Amino acid sequence: MIKTNNLVLKISSLAVAFLVWIIVVNVSNPIVTRNISVPLNVVNANIITDAGKTYSLMGANSVTVSYEVRSRDQSRISASDFNASIDLGDMYDITGAVPIAVEVVNNKDLIIGAVASKPSIVRVSIEDLQRKEFTLTTKITGTPSDGFSVGEVKLDKTNVVVTGPVSVIGQISQIGVEIDVTGLDSDESGRAELKYFDANGNAFVISDNRVSKSFDNVGYSLVMLNGRTLALNFDVGGTAAQGYKFTGAESTTKSIQVRGQPEVLEGLDSITVPASALSVEGATGDVNITVDIKNFLPANVTAVGDTKVNVTLKVEALDKKSLTLTVNDLNIVGAKPGVATNIVPEKITVVVSGLSANLESVTNTDLKATLDVSEMNSGSNTGSLKFEPATGLSVDSYTPFEVIIGNHTSEKNETTTAAEQSSMETAASAEN
């Protein structure tokens, strides 16, 4: 009986001790619930990509895993102890929902009970994958050294291929490089990272790792140009209509700023617009023409700013004026000493045409009329004059006359009446 009681007592003691141990353990090392963020892995993604499409997870690319662990062991648990994944083969086509599976891969003996994830499902967005080729562009930023400008910019590649979701590729308007030329006064080369530009020309960053480029940077070389101001000259072709005269070319633009390599600009002082671009053929009034100076620049020279220049070709109507010359107004060449030279009639009417401003002040001496008698014989000869009128004037006609060499009074009297009559008729016709 005593032995039986001792056995019961021992068993009871063990039970009490176990309970006390349980109580002590739970008090000093209790079970706690903890949460940890675990990356979400995608399984069987090739089901989507093999169909020429791409996917994105609608939400975060990680899940929160909830688990239980003894408080003393919680520091030994990390995200790498869990594997959270979705299998795209299990995707529900209508909603795009895929269940999340969580597996304990390390420290299984420390994890108590089952683990759970939040959320328990994730939705997947599917869209077409686009492959698009872009021509590379260059954008210059900054201000070069005074008197210099950027000339030619060359890239060692011209096109880049970008692959990614249609919705993302659609945001890209251009792809190229930005080159800072602040303070530059000489040629430069280097490499620059490719950037994306939107429709407004602003650079932006694409963080979507589904977007890829065929290369990420490109080599460049740029030429810095020195500046110079060149005067503008105008050559004018064609002939104005009868009775009209071209008087000159006018333009409010007198010069143009150009850039070029120093050896090209050396000795270059002006630019001439050729007659092929400026014509007054048949004009009866001013002709206004717009020319693009860049078409007439030498090779490797570029204009700065607006290159279009307005040119006015001035065309004015001609007026006429009659002047009366006597033998004293003539420069007689070839006269023999002591031999008289006279003209019949004694007055010659000369019709001169020109602009009104020029005709107002013209005098007999301005015509510089010359009579050559070196080949004339004694007696009556047909007269002929040569003129060197002032600039802007021309001689249209003059009345016929006879030149009397020597003292031939009777012959002179016989020819006077006929010559004077012819002179009067010709002068009247010219003035009309």
C-alpha positions in Angstrom: 0.0 0.0 0.0 2.8 2.3 0.8 4.6 1.4 -2.4 1.4 2.2 -4.4 1.1 5.6 -2.7 4.7 6.3 -3.5 4.2 5.5 -7.2 1.2 7.8 -7.4 3.1 10.5 -5.6 6.0 10.2 -8.1 3.7 10.3 -11.1 1.8 13.3 -9.6 5.1 15.0 -9.0 6.2 14.5 -12.5 2.9 15.8 -13.8 3.1 18.8 -11.6 6.7 19.4 -12.6 5.8 19.1 -16.3 3.0 21.6 -15.8 5.3 23.9 -13.9 7.9 23.6 -16.8 5.2 24.3 -19.3 4.1 27.4 -17.4 7.7 28.5 -17.0 8.5 28.0 -20.6 5.4 29.8 -21.8 6.1 32.6 -19.4 9.8 33.0 -20.1 9.7 31.8 -23.8 6.2 32.3 -25.1 4.9 31.6 -28.6 4.6 34.8 -30.6 3.0 35.7 -33.9 5.3 37.6 -36.3 4.9 39.1 -39.8 7.6 39.4 -42.4 7.7 40.7 -46.0 8.7 38.0 -48.5 9.4 38.6 -52.2 6.9 37.0 -54.5 8.3 34.6 -57.1 6.6 33.9 -60.4 6.5 30.3 -61.7 5.8 29.3 -65.3 6.1 32.9 -66.6 7.0 31.4 -70.0 3.4 30.6 -70.5 2.8 34.3 -71.0 6.1 35.3 -72.7 6.0 32.4 -75.2 2.8 33.9 -76.5 4.4 37.2 -77.2 2.9 38.9 -74.2 4.1 40.3 -70.9 2.6 40.5 -67.5 2.7 42.6 -64.4 1.6 42.0 -60.8 -1.2 44.4 -59.8 0.1 45.5 -56.5 3.3 44.9 -54.6 5.8 42.3 -55.7 6.0 41.0 -52.2 3.6 39.5 -49.7 3.3 39.6 -45.9 3.8 36.1 -44.3 2.4 35.5 -40.9 4.0 32.8 -38.7 4.3 31.6 -35.1 7.7 31.2 -33.3 9.1 31.1 -29.8 10.1 34.5 -28.7 13.7 33.4 -28.1 13.9 32.1 -31.7 12.2 35.0 -33.6 15.6 36.7 -34.3 16.7 33.6 -36.2 13.8 33.9 -38.7 14.3 35.9 -41.9 12.6 36.3 -45.3 14.9 33.7 -46.9 13.2 31.0 -44.7 10.1 31.3 -46.8 9.2 31.0 -50.5 6.2 32.8 -51.7 5.2 32.1 -55.2 2.4 32.2 -57.8 2.0 29.8 -60.7 0.8 31.5 -63.8 -0.5 28.2 -65.0 -3.1 28.5 -62.2 -4.3 31.9 -63.3 -8.1 32.4 -63.6 -8.5 33.9 -67.1 -11.6 36.0 -66.3 -10.2 37.9 -63.3 -6.5 37.3 -63.7 -6.4 36.1 -60.1 -3.7 33.6 -59.0 -3.4 32.0 -55.5 -0.3 32.7 -53.5 1.5 29.6 -52.1 3.9 30.0 -49.1 6.4 27.3 -48.2 8.8 27.2 -45.2 12.2 26.3 -46.7 14.6 26.9 -43.7 14.3 26.6 -39.9 11.2 24.5 -40.2 11.8 23.3 -36.6 11.4 26.8 -35.3 8.2 27.6 -37.1 5.2 26.5 -35.2 2.1 25.5 -37.1 1.0 26.7 -40.5 2.0 29.9 -42.1 -0.3 32.3 -43.9 0.1 35.1 -46.5 -1.6 38.4 -46.9 -3.0 38.8 -49.5 -3.8 35.3 -50.3 -4.2 36.0 -54.1 -2.7 38.4 -56.5 -4.1 39.7 -59.8 -2.0 39.6 -62.9 -2.3 42.0 -65.8 -1.5 40.7 -69.3 -0.7 42.8 -72.3 1.0 42.6 -75.7 4.8 42.9 -75.9 6.0 45.5 -78.4 9.4 45.8 -80.1 9.9 49.3 -81.6 12.9 50.9 -83.3 13.8 54.6 -82.6 16.1 56.9 -84.5 18.5 58.4 -81.9 18.3 62.2 -81.3 20.7 64.6 -79.7 19.7 67.4 -77.4 22.2 70.1 -76.6 22.1 71.8 -73.1 24.1 74.6 -71.7 25.8 77.6 -73.3 29.2 77.3 -75.0 32.0 79.8 -74.7 31.3 83.3 -76.1 31.5 83.4 -79.9 31.1 79.6 -80.3 28.2 77.4 -81.2 27.6 73.7 -81.8 28.1 72.6 -85.3 27.8 69.0 -86.4 27.0 66.3 -83.8 27.6 62.6 -84.7 26.6 59.5 -82.9 28.4 56.2 -83.5 25.0 54.5 -83.7 21.8 55.8 -85.4 19.0 53.5 -84.2 18.0 51.6 -81.0 15.5 48.9 -80.5 13.3 49.0 -77.4 11.2 46.1 -76.2 8.4 46.3 -73.5 4.7 46.5 -72.8 2.7 48.4 -75.3 1.4 50.7 -72.6 4.9 51.7 -71.6 6.4 51.9 -75.1 3.6 54.3 -76.0 4.9 56.8 -73.6 8.2 57.1 -75.4 8.3 59.8 -78.1 12.1 59.9 -78.7 15.2 58.2 -77.5 18.6 60.0 -77.5 21.3 61.7 -75.6 21.7 65.0 -73.8 25.1 66.7 -74.3 26.1 69.6 -72.0 28.3 72.2 -73.9 28.6 74.7 -71.1 31.8 76.7 -71.6 33.0 74.6 -74.6 35.3 76.3 -77.1 36.7 73.2 -78.8 35.6 69.9 -80.3 34.6 67.2 -77.9 33.9 63.4 -78.0 32.7 60.9 -75.4 29.9 58.5 -74.4 26.5 59.4 -73.2 23.7 57.3 -71.6 20.5 57.0 -73.6 17.4 58.8 -72.3 13.7 58.5 -72.9 11.9 61.7 -74.0 8.1 62.3 -74.0 6.1 64.2 -76.6 7.1 67.5 -75.0 10.8 66.7 -75.3 11.2 66.2 -71.5 13.4 63.4 -70.3 11.8 60.8 -68.0 12.8 57.5 -66.4 11.2 54.1 -67.0 11.6 51.9 -63.9 9.6 49.0 -65.4 12.1 46.1 -65.6 10.2 44.6 -68.5 11.5 47.4 -70.8 14.9 46.7 -72.4 17.0 48.5 -75.0 19.4 46.9 -77.5 22.2 49.1 -75.9 22.3 51.7 -73.1 24.9 54.2 -74.2 26.3 55.6 -77.4 29.5 57.4 -78.4 29.3 60.9 -79.7 31.5 63.6 -81.3 30.6 67.3 -81.7 32.3 70.1 -83.6 32.4 73.6 -82.1 32.1 76.4 -84.6 33.5 79.9 -84.4 31.3 82.9 -85.5 31.6 85.7 -87.9 29.3 88.5 -89.4 29.2 88.5 -93.2 27.9 91.4 -95.3 25.2 90.6 -97.9 25.7 91.5 -101.6 23.0 91.2 -104.3 23.6 90.5 -108.0 20.5 91.2 -110.1 19.7 89.7 -113.5 17.2 90.4 -116.2 16.1 93.6 -117.9 13.2 95.8 -116.8 10.4 96.5 -119.3 11.0 99.1 -122.0 10.6 102.5 -120.5 11.7 101.3 -117.0 15.0 101.0 -115.2 16.3 98.9 -112.4 17.8 101.3 -109.8 19.1 99.0 -107.1 18.5 96.3 -104.5 17.4 97.1 -101.0 17.1 94.9 -97.9 16.6 95.7 -94.2 19.0 92.8 -93.6 22.5 94.0 -94.3 24.5 91.2 -92.8 24.1 87.7 -91.4 25.8 85.8 -88.6 27.5 82.5 -89.5 29.4 79.7 -87.9 32.1 77.6 -89.2 35.5 76.1 -88.5 38.2 78.8 -88.3 40.0 77.6 -91.4 36.7 77.8 -93.4 35.8 81.3 -92.3 39.3 82.6 -93.0 39.1 85.3 -95.7 35.3 85.1 -95.9 33.8 88.6 -95.6 30.6 88.6 -97.5 27.9 86.4 -99.1 26.6 87.2 -102.6 23.1 86.3 -103.7 23.5 85.4 -107.4 21.5 86.9 -110.2 19.8 83.6 -110.8 17.9 84.2 -107.6 17.2 87.9 -108.2 15.6 89.1 -111.6 13.8 92.2 -112.8 13.1 90.7 -116.2 10.1 92.6 -117.8 9.4 94.4 -114.5 7.3 97.6 -114.5 7.6 98.2 -110.8 9.4 97.1 -107.6 10.0 93.4 -107.3 9.9 91.8 -103.8 11.8 88.5 -103.4 12.5 86.4 -100.3 15.7 84.4 -100.5 17.1 81.8 -98.1 20.7 82.8 -97.5 21.6 79.2 -96.4 21.3 78.2 -100.0 24.3 80.4 -100.9 26.7 79.6 -98.0 30.0 77.8 -98.7 30.3 74.2 -97.6 30.7 73.7 -93.8 29.4 77.1 -93.0 26.0 77.5 -91.2 23.9 80.5 -90.6 22.8 81.6 -87.1 19.1 82.4 -86.6 16.6 83.2 -89.4 18.2 82.8 -92.8 15.3 84.2 -94.9 15.9 87.7 -96.2 13.5 90.0 -98.0 15.0 91.9 -100.9 13.3 94.7 -102.9 14.5 95.3 -106.4 13.7 98.9 -107.2 12.3 99.5 -110.7 11.2 103.0 -111.8 9.7 104.5 -114.9 12.0 106.6 -117.2 11.3 110.2 -118.1 12.6 112.1 -121.2 14.2 115.5 -121.7 15.3 117.4 -124.7 18.5 119.3 -124.8 19.7 121.6 -127.6 23.4 121.5 -128.6 25.3 123.9 -130.8 28.7 123.4 -132.3 30.2 125.0 -129.2 28.8 122.1 -127.1 30.6 119.5 -129.2 34.1 118.1 -128.7 35.4 118.2 -132.3 38.1 115.6 -133.0 40.3 115.6 -136.1 39.8 119.2 -137.2 42.5 120.6 -139.5 44.2 123.8 -138.4 42.7 126.8 -140.0 39.8 124.9 -141.6 36.4 125.9 -140.3 33.9 123.3 -139.0 30.2 124.2 -138.9 27.0 122.2 -138.5 23.7 122.6 -140.3 21.3 123.2 -138.7 23.1 125.2 -136.1 21.2 123.5 -133.3 20.9 119.8 -132.7 18.0 118.5 -130.5 19.1 115.5 -128.3 16.5 113.4 -126.4 17.8 112.0 -123.2 16.0 109.4 -121.0 16.6 108.7 -117.3 15.1 109.0 -113.9 13.4 112.3 -113.0 15.9 113.1 -110.3 18.8 112.7 -112.8 17.1 114.6 -115.6 16.4 117.6 -113.5 20.0 118.7 -113.2 21.4 117.4 -116.5 23.1 119.9 -118.8 24.6 119.9 -122.3 28.1 119.2 -120.9 26.8 116.1 -119.1 26.3 114.4 -122.4 29.9 114.7 -123.5 29.0 114.8 -127.2 31.9 114.1 -129.6 32.1 114.9 -133.3 34.8 113.1 -135.3 35.7 115.0 -138.5 39.0 113.4 -139.2 37.7 111.3 -142.1 35.4 114.0 -143.5 36.1 115.8 -146.8 35.9 119.5 -147.6 32.3 120.5 -148.1 29.1 118.9 -146.8 29.3 115.7 -144.8 26.7 113.6 -142.8 27.2 114.3 -139.1 27.4 111.6 -136.4 27.8 112.1 -132.7 29.0 109.9 -129.9 27.9 110.5 -126.3 29.1 109.6 -122.8 26.2 110.6 -120.7 26.4 110.7 -116.9 25.5 107.6 -115.0 21.8 106.8 -115.1 21.2 108.7 -118.4 21.0 107.4 -121.9 20.6 109.2 -125.3 17.6 108.0 -127.2 18.0 110.1 -130.4 19.2 113.3 -131.9 18.2 115.3 -135.0 20.2 114.7 -138.2 22.7 117.3 -139.2 25.3 118.1 -141.8 28.9 119.0 -141.1 30.4 121.7 -143.4 34.2 121.5 -143.6 35.8 124.7 -144.9 34.1 127.9 -146.1 31.4 126.7 -148.5 28.7 129.2 -148.1 26.6 128.4 -151.2 26.6 124.7 -150.4 25.8 125.5 -146.8 22.8 127.6 -147.8 21.5 124.9 -150.1 21.5 122.2 -147.4 20.2 124.4 -144.6 16.6 124.4 -145.5 16.3 120.6 -146.0 18.4 119.8 -142.8 16.5 122.2 -140.6 13.2 120.7 -141.8 14.3 117.2 -141.1 15.7 118.3 -137.7 12.4 119.8 -136.7 10.4 116.7 -137.7 12.8 114.2 -135.9 12.9 116.3 -132.7 9.1 116.5 -132.6 8.8 112.8 -133.1 11.3 112.0 -130.3 9.6 114.2 -127.8 6.2 112.6 -128.5 
